[in-house]
Amino acid sequence: MELSIASFTLLLKQRYRVVLVALLLATGLVFAGFSPVPAAHAAPTQPMDCTAGQTCHGCPPGYVCIYPEGSTNGVNDTTPTQKYYYYGVYQLSNQYGQHEIINNQVDKAWASLCTDWQGATCHQMLAPLTLGTYNLTPINSIKVKPTAAGVW
């Protein structure tokens, strides 16, 4: 009986060590900056080529607009597929590949692209009155939030 209890105890200790090593490795990867989800790859944002307070490439003043896949600077298609006016988190669905995004906010609101559904893990920010091209494949939500310094 003692032999089987001793064997069982040894087995538990070995499994405990394996689990502990796996947890330590996972924790080390997280603190080393490893991210299992890629951030949205983007061309640098640039100022809009429109006048502030005016509709820009079909995006009304005060809105953040997403254009169809493959649009460039909103010129190829002046009809946004998504428009967001109010502050908050908006879940995205069926948005893949490169999309043009214009932040036509006139009240210093920023837009951020997030990989989670709740708008908590955000990687890219668009300043007010800017545009950029982003890969929306890893993006699950967009957050529109007022801020003076662009810090979340």
DAQUIMO-V113199 format. One record per backbone hydrogen bond with DSSP energy under -1.0 kcal/mol. CO is the residue of the C=O (numbers start at 1). NH is the residue of the N-H. E is the energy in kcal/mol with one decimal. If there is no record, write none. Layout:
co-><CO/CO>
nh-><NH/NH>
e-><E/E>
//
This chain:
co-><1/2/3/4/5/6/7/8/9/10/11/12/13/14/15/16/17/18/19/20/21/22/23/24/25/26/27/28/29/30/41/46/51/56/59/60/63/64/65/66/66/68/72/82/84/88/90/97/98/99/100/101/102/103/104/108/110/111/112/113/113/114/114/121/124/126/129/130/131/132/133/134/136/140/141/142/143/144/145>
nh-><5/6/7/8/9/10/11/12/13/14/15/16/17/18/19/20/21/22/23/24/25/26/27/28/29/30/31/32/34/33/135/131/54/59/56/63/104/84/102/81/82/71/75/66/64/144/142/136/70/134/67/132/65/129/62/147/145/126/143/123/124/140/141/115/113/111/48/103/46/101/43/99/139/92/114/90/112/88/110>
e-><-1.9/-2.6/-2.4/-2.2/-2.5/-2.4/-2.4/-2.2/-2.2/-2.2/-2.3/-2.4/-2.1/-2.0/-2.5/-2.5/-2.6/-2.3/-2.3/-2.3/-2.4/-2.3/-2.5/-2.4/-2.2/-1.9/-2.4/-1.4/-2.3/-1.3/-1.9/-2.4/-1.7/-2.0/-2.4/-1.5/-2.3/-2.4/-2.4/-2.4/-1.7/-2.0/-2.2/-2.4/-2.3/-2.9/-2.5/-2.9/-2.6/-2.9/-2.7/-1.9/-2.8/-1.7/-3.3/-1.1/-2.4/-3.6/-2.8/-2.5/-1.1/-2.4/-1.9/-2.6/-2.5/-2.0/-1.7/-3.0/-2.5/-2.9/-1.8/-3.0/-1.0/-2.6/-2.9/-2.9/-2.4/-2.5/-2.6>
//
